[in-house]
Amino acid sequence: MSGRIALYPGSFDPITRGHLDVLERAASIFDRVVVSVLRNPSKEPLFPVEERVDLIRESTRDMGARVVVDSFDGLTITHAAEVGAGAIVRGLRAVSDFESEFQMALMNRRLDPTINTVFLMTSAINVFMSSSLVKEICRLGGDISDFVPPACARALQQRLGTRA
């Protein structure tokens, strides 16, 4: 692969409009963005990795070939090197996100100084949004259509047994 490639890693359980906001801006900066779903054995996600990958693919279909979706386990920095990424994209919602993200970025830089971390602030409309909060709203029967793409809303409602 040639061009500037970025890795956008995360659990994406499920992907939200906040994630997509960051992804769209990353895709405007880089030639290709690889969205990678982390297989994290220490977390118990609502959706299996394969389903999260499928939901992301459906939600990013209009973004074209510049966005590639896959999954990985292990170190993010190792996966970034495997996909040929020169940068790791991380979204920030609030100052509280910065401390842990900064620490992770410094460690990744220590592990591989050739790969940079790029922080993108989410739009103000998405500052409060998280996958956990969206799942809780859905679980309690609230309207999540403004927070996730339609495919994710349907999948959440089906999984959690709430109304469409």
DSSP file (Angstrom, degrees, kcal/mol; ACC not computed):
  #  RESIDUE AA STRUCTURE BP1 BP2  ACC     N-H-->O    O-->H-N    N-H-->O    O-->H-N    TCO  KAPPA ALPHA  PHI   PSI    X-CA   Y-CA   Z-CA
    1    1 A M              0   0    0      0, 0.0     2,-0.3     0, 0.0     4,-0.1   0.000 360.0 360.0 360.0 135.1    0.0    0.0    0.0
    2    2 A S        +     0   0    0      2,-0.1     2,-0.1    29,-0.0     0, 0.0  -0.711 360.0  45.8-111.4 167.7    1.3    3.4   -0.8
    3    3 A G  S    S-     0   0    0     -2,-0.3     2,-0.6     2,-0.1    27,-0.0  -0.329 100.3 -38.4  95.8 179.1    0.3    6.8    0.5
    4    4 A R        -     0   0    0     -2,-0.1    28,-1.8    25,-0.1    27,-1.5  -0.724  62.5-170.3 -85.6 118.0   -0.3    8.0    4.0
    5    5 A I  E     -a   32   0A   0     -2,-0.6    81,-2.4    79,-0.4    82,-1.0  -0.899   5.5-169.9-113.9 137.0   -2.0    5.4    6.1
    6    6 A A  E     -ab  33  87A   0     26,-2.3    28,-3.1    -2,-0.4     2,-0.5  -0.946  15.2-139.8-123.4 147.3   -3.5    5.8    9.5
    7    7 A L  E     -ab  34  88A   0     80,-2.6    82,-3.2    -2,-0.4    28,-0.2  -0.914  10.1-167.8-103.8 130.3   -4.8    3.2   12.0
    8    8 A Y  E     -a   35   0A   0     26,-3.3    28,-1.6    -2,-0.5     2,-0.2  -0.850  19.7-176.2-117.0  92.1   -8.0    4.1   13.9
    9    9 A P  E     +a   36   0A   0      0, 0.0     2,-0.3     0, 0.0    28,-0.2  -0.522  17.0 121.9 -91.1 155.8   -8.2    1.4   16.6
   10   10 A G  E     -a   37   0A   0     26,-1.8    28,-2.5    -2,-0.2    -2,-0.0  -0.955  65.4-100.9 173.5 175.5  -11.0    0.9   19.2
   11   11 A S        -     0   0    0     -2,-0.3    -1,-0.1    26,-0.2     4,-0.1   0.813  41.2-168.7 -85.4 -32.7  -13.5   -1.5   20.6
   12   12 A F    >   -     0   0    0      1,-0.2     3,-0.6     2,-0.2    44,-0.1   0.904   5.3-174.9  46.3  57.2  -16.4    0.2   18.7
   13   13 A D  T 3  S-     0   0    0      1,-0.6    33,-0.2    33,-0.0    -1,-0.2  -0.637  87.6 -11.1-116.0  72.5  -19.1   -1.6   20.7
   14   14 A P  T 3  S-     0   0    0      0, 0.0    -1,-0.6     0, 0.0     2,-0.2   0.647  92.7-117.5 -97.3 178.6  -20.9   -0.2   18.7
   15   15 A I    <   -     0   0    0     -3,-0.6     2,-0.2    37,-0.2   137,-0.1  -0.523  36.8-157.6 -68.6 138.3  -19.5    2.5   16.5
   16   16 A T     >  -     0   0    0     -2,-0.2     4,-2.2   132,-0.2   132,-0.3  -0.609  33.5-102.0-112.1 172.9  -21.2    5.9   17.2
   17   17 A R  H  > S+     0   0    0    130,-3.0     4,-2.0     1,-0.2   131,-0.1   0.790 123.5  59.5 -64.8 -26.4  -21.7    9.1   15.2
   18   18 A G  H  > S+     0   0    0    129,-0.4     4,-1.9     2,-0.2    -1,-0.2   0.922 105.8  46.5 -65.6 -44.7  -18.8   10.5   17.4
   19   19 A H  H  > S+     0   0    0      1,-0.2     4,-2.6     2,-0.2    -2,-0.2   0.924 112.8  50.1 -60.5 -44.2  -16.5    7.7   16.1
   20   20 A L  H  X S+     0   0    0     -4,-2.2     4,-2.8     1,-0.2    -2,-0.2   0.853 105.8  56.6 -65.5 -34.2  -17.7    8.4   12.5
   21   21 A D  H  X S+     0   0    0     -4,-2.0     4,-1.6     2,-0.2    -1,-0.2   0.937 111.1  43.0 -59.8 -48.2  -17.1   12.1   13.0
   22   22 A V  H  X S+     0   0    0     -4,-1.9     4,-2.4     1,-0.2    -2,-0.2   0.911 114.1  52.2 -64.4 -42.9  -13.4   11.4   13.9
   23   23 A L  H  X S+     0   0    0     -4,-2.6     4,-2.7     1,-0.2    -2,-0.2   0.908 106.5  52.4 -62.0 -43.9  -13.1    8.9   11.1
   24   24 A E  H  X S+     0   0    0     -4,-2.8     4,-0.9     1,-0.2    -1,-0.2   0.899 112.4  45.5 -60.7 -40.8  -14.5   11.3    8.4
   25   25 A R  H  X S+     0   0    0     -4,-1.6     4,-0.7     2,-0.2     3,-0.3   0.883 111.7  51.6 -71.2 -37.2  -11.9   13.9    9.4
   26   26 A A  H >X S+     0   0    0     -4,-2.4     4,-2.8     1,-0.2     3,-1.0   0.905 107.1  54.3 -62.9 -40.1   -9.1   11.3    9.5
   27   27 A A  H 3< S+     0   0    0     -4,-2.7    -1,-0.2     1,-0.3    -2,-0.2   0.736 104.5  55.1 -67.0 -21.9  -10.1   10.2    6.0
   28   28 A S  H 3< S+     0   0    0     -4,-0.9    -1,-0.3    -3,-0.3    -2,-0.2   0.665 115.0  39.3 -82.2 -15.8   -9.8   13.8    4.8
   29   29 A I  H << S+     0   0    0     -3,-1.0     2,-0.2    -4,-0.7    -2,-0.2   0.816 115.3  49.5 -97.3 -41.0   -6.2   13.9    6.2
   30   30 A F  S  < S-     0   0    0     -4,-2.8   -25,-0.2    -5,-0.1     3,-0.1  -0.664  73.7-130.7-104.9 156.1   -4.9   10.5    5.3
   31   31 A D  S    S+     0   0    0    -27,-1.5     2,-0.3     1,-0.3   -26,-0.2   0.834  96.5  11.1 -71.1 -33.1   -5.0    8.6    2.0
   32   32 A R  E     -a    5   0A   0    -28,-1.8   -26,-2.3    -6,-0.1     2,-0.5  -0.993  64.2-160.3-147.1 139.3   -6.3    5.5    3.8
   33   33 A V  E     -ac   6  67A   0     33,-3.2    35,-2.5    -2,-0.3     2,-0.7  -0.988   9.0-154.2-121.9 124.5   -7.7    4.9    7.3
   34   34 A V  E     -ac   7  68A   0    -28,-3.1   -26,-3.3    -2,-0.5     2,-0.7  -0.876   7.3-157.0 -98.2 112.4   -7.7    1.3    8.7
   35   35 A V  E     -ac   8  69A   0     33,-3.4    35,-2.6    -2,-0.7     2,-0.5  -0.819  16.8-169.7 -89.3 116.7  -10.5    1.1   11.3
   36   36 A S  E     -ac   9  70A   0    -28,-1.6   -26,-1.8    -2,-0.7     2,-0.5  -0.940  17.0-144.4-119.5 125.5   -9.5   -1.9   13.5
   37   37 A V  E     -ac  10  71A   0     33,-2.5    35,-2.3    -2,-0.5     2,-0.4  -0.744  24.0-131.2 -85.7 123.7  -11.7   -3.5   16.1
   38   38 A L  E     - c   0  72A   0    -28,-2.5     2,-1.0    -2,-0.5    35,-0.2  -0.607   3.6-143.4 -79.1 128.2   -9.7   -4.6   19.1
   39   39 A R        +     0   0    0     33,-3.2    35,-0.4    -2,-0.4    -1,-0.1  -0.826  28.7 179.7 -86.2 103.5  -10.2   -8.2   20.3
   40   40 A N    >   -     0   0    0     -2,-1.0     3,-1.7     1,-0.1    33,-0.0  -0.897  20.2-167.7-114.8 104.5   -9.8   -7.5   24.1
   41   41 A P  T 3  S+     0   0    0      0, 0.0    -1,-0.1     0, 0.0    32,-0.0   0.673  85.9  63.5 -66.0 -15.6  -10.2  -10.6   26.2
   42   42 A S  T 3  S+     0   0    0      2,-0.0     2,-0.3     0, 0.0    -2,-0.0   0.577  97.6  66.6 -84.9  -8.1  -10.5   -8.5   29.4
   43   43 A K  S <  S-     0   0    0     -3,-1.7    -3,-0.1     2,-0.0     0, 0.0  -0.830  70.8-144.7-111.1 151.7  -13.7   -6.8   28.2
   44   44 A E        -     0   0    0     -2,-0.3    -2,-0.0     0, 0.0     2,-0.0  -0.829  27.2-164.1-112.6  90.6  -17.1   -8.4   27.7
   45   45 A P        -     0   0    0      0, 0.0     4,-0.0     0, 0.0   -32,-0.0  -0.281  25.9-129.8 -73.8 159.8  -18.6   -6.5   24.7
   46   46 A L  S    S+     0   0    0    -33,-0.2   -33,-0.0     1,-0.1     0, 0.0   0.879  96.0  43.1 -71.5 -40.1  -22.2   -6.6   23.7
   47   47 A F  S    S-     0   0    0      2,-0.0    -1,-0.1     1,-0.0   109,-0.0  -0.875  89.9-116.1-110.9 139.1  -21.4   -7.5   20.1
   48   48 A P    >>  -     0   0    0      0, 0.0     4,-2.1     0, 0.0     3,-0.5  -0.325  36.2-105.3 -65.2 157.9  -18.8  -10.1   18.9
   49   49 A V  H 3> S+     0   0    0      1,-0.2     4,-2.6     2,-0.2     5,-0.2   0.889 118.9  54.6 -52.5 -46.9  -15.9   -8.7   16.9
   50   50 A E  H 3> S+     0   0    0      1,-0.2     4,-2.1     2,-0.2    -1,-0.2   0.875 109.3  47.6 -59.5 -38.9  -17.2  -10.0   13.6
   51   51 A E  H <> S+     0   0    0     -3,-0.5     4,-2.6     2,-0.2    -1,-0.2   0.884 110.4  51.6 -70.5 -38.3  -20.5   -8.3   14.1
   52   52 A R  H  X S+     0   0    0     -4,-2.1     4,-2.3     2,-0.2    -2,-0.2   0.912 109.7  50.5 -63.1 -41.5  -18.8   -5.0   15.1
   53   53 A V  H  X S+     0   0    0     -4,-2.6     4,-2.6     1,-0.2    -2,-0.2   0.935 111.6  48.0 -60.2 -46.4  -16.7   -5.3   11.9
   54   54 A D  H  X S+     0   0    0     -4,-2.1     4,-2.5     1,-0.2    -2,-0.2   0.904 111.0  50.3 -62.0 -42.0  -19.8   -5.8    9.8
   55   55 A L  H  X S+     0   0    0     -4,-2.6     4,-2.2     2,-0.2    -1,-0.2   0.889 111.8  48.1 -64.5 -38.8  -21.6   -2.9   11.4
   56   56 A I  H  X S+     0   0    0     -4,-2.3     4,-1.6     2,-0.2    -2,-0.2   0.924 110.5  51.2 -67.3 -43.2  -18.7   -0.6   10.8
   57   57 A R  H  < S+     0   0    0     -4,-2.6     4,-0.4     1,-0.2     3,-0.3   0.923 112.9  45.7 -59.4 -43.7  -18.4   -1.7    7.2
   58   58 A E  H >< S+     0   0    0     -4,-2.5     3,-0.7     1,-0.2     4,-0.2   0.893 113.8  49.4 -65.4 -38.6  -22.1   -1.0    6.7
   59   59 A S  H 3< S+     0   0    0     -4,-2.2    -1,-0.2     1,-0.2    -2,-0.2   0.682 117.3  40.2 -75.5 -18.4  -21.9    2.3    8.4
   60   60 A T  T >< S+     0   0    0     -4,-1.6     3,-2.2    -3,-0.3     4,-0.4   0.273  78.0 112.0-112.8   9.1  -18.8    3.4    6.4
   61   61 A R  G X  S+     0   0    0     -3,-0.7     3,-1.2    -4,-0.4    -1,-0.1   0.851  76.7  54.8 -52.0 -39.9  -19.9    2.1    3.0
   62   62 A D  G 3  S+     0   0    0      1,-0.2    -1,-0.3    -4,-0.2    -2,-0.1   0.596  92.7  72.4 -73.1 -10.3  -20.3    5.6    1.6
   63   63 A M  G X  S-     0   0    0     -3,-2.2     3,-0.6     1,-0.2    -1,-0.2   0.609  92.2-152.2 -82.2 -11.4  -16.8    6.6    2.6
   64   64 A G  G X   -     0   0    0     -3,-1.2     3,-1.5    -4,-0.4    -1,-0.2  -0.228  45.0 -28.8  78.4-163.8  -15.3    4.4   -0.2
   65   65 A A  G 3  S+     0   0    0      1,-0.3    -1,-0.2   -33,-0.0    -2,-0.0   0.554 118.8  79.3 -71.9  -9.5  -12.0    2.6   -0.6
   66   66 A R  G <  S+     0   0    0     -3,-0.6   -33,-3.2   -34,-0.1     2,-0.5   0.716  89.5  62.6 -71.3 -18.2  -10.2    5.1    1.7
   67   67 A V  E <   -c   33   0A   0     -3,-1.5     2,-0.4   -35,-0.2   -33,-0.2  -0.942  65.9-178.5-113.7 123.7  -11.7    3.4    4.7
   68   68 A V  E     -c   34   0A   0    -35,-2.5   -33,-3.4    -2,-0.5     2,-0.4  -0.935  11.7-152.0-118.7 141.6  -10.8   -0.2    5.4
   69   69 A V  E     +c   35   0A   0     -2,-0.4     2,-0.2   -35,-0.2   -33,-0.2  -0.955  29.3 137.0-120.1 132.1  -12.2   -2.2    8.3
   70   70 A D  E     -c   36   0A   0    -35,-2.6   -33,-2.5    -2,-0.4     2,-0.3  -0.817  37.4-120.0-149.1-168.7  -10.5   -5.1   10.1
   71   71 A S  E     +c   37   0A   0    -35,-0.3     2,-0.3    -2,-0.2   -33,-0.2  -0.925  24.2 177.1-138.1 163.7   -9.8   -6.5   13.6
   72   72 A F  E     -c   38   0A   0    -35,-2.3   -33,-3.2    -2,-0.3     2,-0.3  -0.983  17.1-150.0-157.2 164.5   -6.7   -7.3   15.6
   73   73 A D        +     0   0    0     -2,-0.3     2,-0.2   -35,-0.2   -33,-0.1  -0.935  61.9  36.7-133.4 163.3   -5.5   -8.6   18.9
   74   74 A G  S    S-     0   0    0    -35,-0.4     2,-0.2    -2,-0.3    -2,-0.1  -0.624 103.9  -2.2  96.2-159.1   -2.2   -7.7   20.7
   75   75 A L     >  -     0   0    0     -2,-0.2     4,-2.0     1,-0.1     5,-0.2  -0.481  53.9-142.5 -74.8 135.4   -0.5   -4.4   20.7
   76   76 A T  H  > S+     0   0    0      1,-0.2     4,-2.6    -2,-0.2     5,-0.2   0.896 102.7  55.5 -59.7 -41.6   -1.9   -1.5   18.7
   77   77 A I  H  > S+     0   0    0      1,-0.2     4,-1.8     2,-0.2    -1,-0.2   0.856 106.8  50.2 -64.0 -35.0    1.5   -0.3   17.7
   78   78 A T  H  > S+     0   0    0      2,-0.2     4,-2.1     1,-0.2    -1,-0.2   0.918 111.4  48.1 -67.1 -43.8    2.4   -3.7   16.3
   79   79 A H  H  X S+     0   0    0     -4,-2.0     4,-2.0     2,-0.2     6,-0.2   0.884 107.4  56.5 -64.7 -38.3   -0.9   -3.8   14.3
   80   80 A A  H  <>S+     0   0    0     -4,-2.6     5,-2.7     1,-0.2     4,-0.4   0.931 109.3  45.8 -58.4 -45.5   -0.1   -0.3   13.0
   81   81 A A  H ><5S+     0   0    0     -4,-1.8     3,-1.0     1,-0.2    -1,-0.2   0.891 109.3  56.3 -64.2 -38.9    3.2   -1.4   11.7
   82   82 A E  H 3<5S+     0   0    0     -4,-2.1    -1,-0.2     1,-0.3    -2,-0.2   0.857 110.5  43.3 -62.4 -36.0    1.5   -4.5   10.1
   83   83 A V  T 3<5S-     0   0    0     -4,-2.0    -1,-0.3    -5,-0.1    -2,-0.2   0.431 117.1-112.1 -91.4   2.2   -0.9   -2.4    8.1
   84   84 A G  T < 5 +     0   0    0     -3,-1.0   -79,-0.4    -4,-0.4     2,-0.2   0.728  58.7 163.2  78.7  22.1    1.8    0.1    7.1
   85   85 A A      < -     0   0    0     -5,-2.7    -1,-0.2    -6,-0.2   -79,-0.2  -0.537  31.1-169.6 -78.9 137.9    0.4    2.9    9.2
   86   86 A G  S    S+     0   0    0    -81,-2.4    30,-2.3    -2,-0.2     2,-0.3   0.457  76.1  35.1 -96.7  -5.8    2.5    5.9    9.9
   87   87 A A  E     -bd   6 116A   0    -82,-1.0   -80,-2.6    28,-0.2     2,-0.5  -0.994  64.1-143.9-148.4 151.1    0.0    7.3   12.4
   88   88 A I  E     -bd   7 117A   0     28,-2.6    30,-3.1    -2,-0.3     2,-0.5  -0.980  23.8-144.0-112.9 126.4   -2.5    6.1   15.0
   89   89 A V  E     - d   0 118A   0    -82,-3.2     2,-0.4    -2,-0.5    30,-0.2  -0.781  19.3-179.1 -94.0 130.8   -5.7    8.2   15.1
   90   90 A R  E     - d   0 119A   0     28,-2.6    30,-2.5    -2,-0.5     2,-0.3  -0.998  18.3-139.4-129.6 133.5   -7.3    8.8   18.5
   91   91 A G  E     - d   0 120A   0     -2,-0.4     2,-0.4    28,-0.2    30,-0.2  -0.710  13.1-158.0 -90.7 140.9  -10.5   10.7   19.2
   92   92 A L  E     + d   0 121A   0     28,-2.3    30,-2.5    -2,-0.3     3,-0.1  -0.970  17.6 173.4-119.0 133.6  -10.8   13.0   22.1
   93   93 A R        -     0   0    0     -2,-0.4     2,-0.3     1,-0.3    -1,-0.1   0.806  68.3  -4.1-100.7 -44.1  -14.1   14.1   23.6
   94   94 A A  S >> S-     0   0    0      1,-0.0     3,-1.4    34,-0.0     4,-0.8  -0.884  77.4 -92.2-145.3 171.1  -13.0   16.0   26.7
   95   95 A V  H >> S+     0   0    0     -2,-0.3     3,-0.8     1,-0.3     4,-0.8   0.842 119.5  66.5 -56.8 -34.1  -10.0   16.9   28.8
   96   96 A S  H 3> S+     0   0    0      1,-0.3     4,-0.6     2,-0.2    -1,-0.3   0.798  97.5  53.9 -61.5 -28.5  -10.5   13.8   30.9
   97   97 A D  H <> S+     0   0    0     -3,-1.4     4,-2.0     1,-0.2    -1,-0.3   0.809  96.2  70.5 -70.1 -29.8   -9.7   11.6   27.8
   98   98 A F  H <X S+     0   0    0     -3,-0.8     4,-3.2    -4,-0.8     5,-0.3   0.866  88.7  56.9 -63.4 -42.0   -6.4   13.3   27.2
   99   99 A E  H  X S+     0   0    0     -4,-0.8     4,-2.1     1,-0.2    -1,-0.2   0.940 113.7  37.2 -59.4 -51.7   -4.4   12.0   30.2
  100  100 A S  H  X S+     0   0    0     -4,-0.6     4,-2.2     1,-0.2    -1,-0.2   0.890 118.9  50.3 -68.7 -37.6   -4.8    8.3   29.4
  101  101 A E  H  X S+     0   0    0     -4,-2.0     4,-2.5     2,-0.2    -2,-0.2   0.890 110.3  50.2 -66.3 -38.8   -4.6    8.9   25.7
  102  102 A F  H  X S+     0   0    0     -4,-3.2     4,-2.4    -5,-0.2    -2,-0.2   0.913 110.3  49.9 -64.7 -43.7   -1.4   10.9   26.1
  103  103 A Q  H  X S+     0   0    0     -4,-2.1     4,-2.1    -5,-0.3    -2,-0.2   0.919 112.4  47.4 -61.0 -44.5    0.1    8.2   28.3
  104  104 A M  H  X S+     0   0    0     -4,-2.2     4,-2.7     1,-0.2    -2,-0.2   0.901 110.8  52.1 -64.5 -41.1   -0.7    5.6   25.7
  105  105 A A  H  X S+     0   0    0     -4,-2.5     4,-2.3     1,-0.2    -2,-0.2   0.898 109.2  49.6 -63.1 -40.9    0.7    7.7   22.9
  106  106 A L  H  X S+     0   0    0     -4,-2.4     4,-1.9     2,-0.2    -1,-0.2   0.900 111.8  48.2 -65.5 -40.1    4.0    8.2   24.7
  107  107 A M  H  X S+     0   0    0     -4,-2.1     4,-2.3     2,-0.2    -2,-0.2   0.926 111.4  49.8 -65.7 -43.7    4.3    4.5   25.3
  108  108 A N  H  X S+     0   0    0     -4,-2.7     4,-2.6     1,-0.2    -2,-0.2   0.901 109.8  52.0 -60.6 -39.6    3.5    3.7   21.7
  109  109 A R  H  < S+     0   0    0     -4,-2.3    -1,-0.2     1,-0.2    -2,-0.2   0.873 109.3  49.9 -64.3 -36.7    6.1    6.2   20.6
  110  110 A R  H  < S+     0   0    0     -4,-1.9    -1,-0.2     1,-0.2    -2,-0.2   0.890 112.7  46.9 -67.4 -39.4    8.6    4.5   22.9
  111  111 A L  H  < S+     0   0    0     -4,-2.3    -2,-0.2     1,-0.3    -1,-0.2   0.859 136.4   5.9 -71.4 -35.9    7.8    1.1   21.4
  112  112 A D    ><  -     0   0    0     -4,-2.6     3,-1.7    -5,-0.2    -1,-0.3  -0.727  61.9-172.7-150.5  95.5    8.0    2.4   17.8
  113  113 A P  T 3  S+     0   0    0      0, 0.0    -4,-0.1     0, 0.0    -3,-0.1   0.561  81.3  70.4 -69.4  -5.9    9.2    6.0   17.3
  114  114 A T  T 3  S+     0   0    0      1,-0.1     2,-0.5     2,-0.0    -5,-0.1   0.599  88.6  71.5 -84.7  -9.9    8.3    5.8   13.5
  115  115 A I  S <  S-     0   0    0     -3,-1.7   -28,-0.2    -7,-0.2     2,-0.2  -0.929  71.0-157.8-112.4 122.3    4.6    5.8   14.2
  116  116 A N  E     -d   87   0A   0    -30,-2.3   -28,-2.6    -2,-0.5     2,-0.5  -0.580  12.5-130.4 -94.6 156.5    2.9    9.0   15.4
  117  117 A T  E     -d   88   0A   0    -30,-0.2     2,-0.5    -2,-0.2   -28,-0.2  -0.928  18.5-161.0-105.6 132.5   -0.3    9.5   17.3
  118  118 A V  E     -d   89   0A   0    -30,-3.1   -28,-2.6    -2,-0.5     2,-0.5  -0.962   5.2-153.1-115.5 121.6   -2.7   12.0   15.9
  119  119 A F  E     -d   90   0A   0     -2,-0.5     2,-0.5   -30,-0.2   -28,-0.2  -0.820  10.5-171.7 -96.3 129.4   -5.4   13.3   18.2
  120  120 A L  E     -d   91   0A   0    -30,-2.5   -28,-2.3    -2,-0.5     2,-0.3  -0.984  18.4-135.0-120.8 127.0   -8.7   14.6   16.7
  121  121 A M  E     -d   92   0A   0     -2,-0.5   -28,-0.2   -30,-0.2     2,-0.1  -0.583  23.4-123.0 -76.2 138.1  -11.3   16.4   18.8
  122  122 A T        -     0   0    0    -30,-2.5     5,-0.1    -2,-0.3  -104,-0.1  -0.404  38.9 -87.9 -72.8 158.7  -14.8   15.2   18.2
  123  123 A S    >   -     0   0    0   -105,-0.2     3,-2.1     1,-0.1     4,-0.4  -0.312  39.8-108.7 -64.1 153.4  -17.3   17.9   17.1
  124  124 A A  G >  S+     0   0    0      1,-0.3     3,-1.2     2,-0.2     4,-0.3   0.820 117.6  62.8 -55.4 -33.9  -19.1   19.7   20.0
  125  125 A I  G 3  S+     0   0    0      1,-0.2    -1,-0.3     2,-0.1     3,-0.2   0.731 109.0  41.7 -65.4 -20.4  -22.3   17.9   19.2
  126  126 A N  G X  S+     0   0    0     -3,-2.1     3,-1.4     1,-0.1    -1,-0.2   0.338  80.3 106.5-107.8   5.6  -20.6   14.5   20.0
  127  127 A V  T <  S+     0   0    0     -3,-1.2    -1,-0.1    -4,-0.4    -2,-0.1   0.851  84.5  43.0 -56.1 -39.4  -18.6   15.5   23.1
  128  128 A F  T 3  S+     0   0    0     -4,-0.3    -1,-0.3    -3,-0.2     2,-0.2   0.560  92.6 111.1 -83.6  -9.1  -20.9   13.7   25.6
  129  129 A M    <   +     0   0    0     -3,-1.4     2,-0.3     4,-0.1     3,-0.1  -0.443  32.7 157.6 -82.5 137.3  -21.3   10.5   23.5
  130  130 A S     >  -     0   0    0     -2,-0.2     4,-2.3     1,-0.1     5,-0.2  -0.979  49.1-118.4-146.5 155.3  -19.9    7.1   24.3
  131  131 A S  H  > S+     0   0    0     -2,-0.3     4,-2.5     1,-0.2     5,-0.2   0.894 115.8  54.3 -59.1 -39.9  -20.8    3.6   23.2
  132  132 A S  H  > S+     0   0    0      1,-0.2     4,-2.0     2,-0.2    -1,-0.2   0.914 109.2  46.5 -61.8 -43.7  -21.5    2.7   26.9
  133  133 A L  H  > S+     0   0    0      2,-0.2     4,-2.4     1,-0.2    -1,-0.2   0.897 111.4  51.5 -66.4 -40.5  -23.9    5.6   27.3
  134  134 A V  H  X S+     0   0    0     -4,-2.3     4,-2.4     1,-0.2    -2,-0.2   0.914 109.7  50.1 -62.9 -42.7  -25.7    4.8   24.0
  135  135 A K  H  X S+     0   0    0     -4,-2.5     4,-2.8     1,-0.2    -1,-0.2   0.902 110.6  50.1 -62.1 -40.3  -26.1    1.2   25.1
  136  136 A E  H  X S+     0   0    0     -4,-2.0     4,-1.7     2,-0.2    -2,-0.2   0.916 110.0  49.5 -66.2 -42.7  -27.6    2.3   28.4
  137  137 A I  H  <>S+     0   0    0     -4,-2.4     5,-3.1     1,-0.2    -2,-0.2   0.928 114.4  45.8 -59.7 -45.0  -30.1    4.7   26.7
  138  138 A C  H ><5S+     0   0    0     -4,-2.4     3,-2.1     1,-0.2    -2,-0.2   0.923 108.4  55.8 -64.0 -44.4  -31.1    1.9   24.4
  139  139 A R  H 3<5S+     0   0    0     -4,-2.8    -1,-0.2     1,-0.3    -2,-0.2   0.833 109.2  48.4 -56.4 -34.0  -31.4   -0.6   27.3
  140  140 A L  T 3<5S-     0   0    0     -4,-1.7    -1,-0.3    -5,-0.2    -2,-0.2   0.300 124.6-102.9 -93.5   9.5  -33.8    1.8   29.0
  141  141 A G  T < 5S+     0   0    0     -3,-2.1    -3,-0.2     1,-0.2    -2,-0.1   0.597  70.5 147.4  86.5  11.9  -35.9    2.2   25.8
  142  142 A G      < -     0   0    0     -5,-3.1     2,-0.5    -6,-0.2    -1,-0.2  -0.335  57.1 -95.6 -79.7 163.4  -34.6    5.7   24.8
  143  143 A D        +     0   0    0      1,-0.1     3,-0.2    -2,-0.1    -1,-0.1  -0.680  41.1 172.1 -79.9 119.2  -34.3    6.9   21.2
  144  144 A I    >>  +     0   0    0     -2,-0.5     3,-1.9     1,-0.1     4,-1.4   0.284  44.9 109.4-109.8   8.0  -30.7    6.4   20.0
  145  145 A S  T 34 S+     0   0    0      1,-0.3    -1,-0.1     2,-0.2     8,-0.1   0.750  78.5  51.8 -61.6 -25.7  -31.2    7.3   16.4
  146  146 A D  T 34 S+     0   0    0     -3,-0.2    -1,-0.3     1,-0.1    -2,-0.1   0.599 111.9  47.9 -82.0 -10.6  -29.2   10.6   16.7
  147  147 A F  T <4 S+     0   0    0     -3,-1.9  -130,-3.0     1,-0.1  -129,-0.4   0.702 113.1  29.2-107.1 -23.8  -26.2    8.7   18.3
  148  148 A V  S  < S-     0   0    0     -4,-1.4  -132,-0.2  -132,-0.3    -1,-0.1  -0.941  86.5 -92.9-136.4 156.7  -25.5    5.7   16.1
  149  149 A P    >>  -     0   0    0      0, 0.0     4,-2.2     0, 0.0     3,-0.6  -0.274  47.9-102.5 -62.9 158.3  -25.9    4.9   12.4
  150  150 A P  H 3> S+     0   0    0      0, 0.0     4,-2.6     0, 0.0     5,-0.2   0.859 120.7  54.8 -53.0 -41.8  -29.2    3.1   11.5
  151  151 A A  H 3> S+     0   0    0      1,-0.2     4,-2.1     2,-0.2     5,-0.1   0.895 110.5  46.4 -61.3 -39.2  -27.6   -0.4   11.2
  152  152 A C  H <> S+     0   0    0     -3,-0.6     4,-2.9     2,-0.2     5,-0.2   0.881 109.8  53.3 -70.9 -38.3  -26.2    0.0   14.8
  153  153 A A  H  X S+     0   0    0     -4,-2.2     4,-2.6     2,-0.2     5,-0.2   0.935 111.4  46.3 -61.3 -45.4  -29.5    1.2   16.1
  154  154 A R  H  X S+     0   0    0     -4,-2.6     4,-2.4     1,-0.2    -2,-0.2   0.927 113.8  48.2 -62.1 -44.4  -31.3   -1.8   14.7
  155  155 A A  H  X S+     0   0    0     -4,-2.1     4,-2.7    -5,-0.2     5,-0.2   0.907 113.0  47.9 -64.7 -42.0  -28.6   -4.2   16.0
  156  156 A L  H  X S+     0   0    0     -4,-2.9     4,-2.8     2,-0.2     6,-0.2   0.935 112.5  48.4 -63.5 -46.1  -28.7   -2.6   19.5
  157  157 A Q  H  X>S+     0   0    0     -4,-2.6     5,-1.9    -5,-0.2     4,-0.9   0.895 114.6  46.0 -62.2 -40.1  -32.5   -2.7   19.7
  158  158 A Q  H  <5S+     0   0    0     -4,-2.4     3,-0.3    -5,-0.2    -2,-0.2   0.934 115.6  45.5 -66.9 -46.5  -32.5   -6.3   18.5
  159  159 A R  H  <5S+     0   0    0     -4,-2.7    -2,-0.2     1,-0.2    -1,-0.2   0.874 120.8  38.5 -66.2 -38.1  -29.8   -7.4   21.0
  160  160 A L  H  <5S-     0   0    0     -4,-2.8    -1,-0.2    -5,-0.2    -2,-0.2   0.476 106.8-123.7 -95.4  -2.5  -31.2   -5.5   23.9
  161  161 A G  T  <5 +     0   0    0     -4,-0.9     2,-0.2    -3,-0.3    -3,-0.2   0.859  61.5 140.0  66.7  36.6  -34.9   -6.3   23.1
  162  162 A T      < -     0   0    0     -5,-1.9    -1,-0.2    -6,-0.2   -23,-0.1  -0.616  57.6 -81.8-107.7 171.1  -36.0   -2.8   23.0
  163  163 A R              0   0    0     -2,-0.2    -1,-0.1   -25,-0.1   -22,-0.0  -0.314 360.0 360.0 -72.1 152.6  -38.5   -1.0   20.6
  164  164 A A              0   0    0    -21,-0.1    -1,-0.1    -7,-0.1    -7,-0.1   0.435 360.0 360.0 -83.7 360.0  -37.4    0.2   17.2
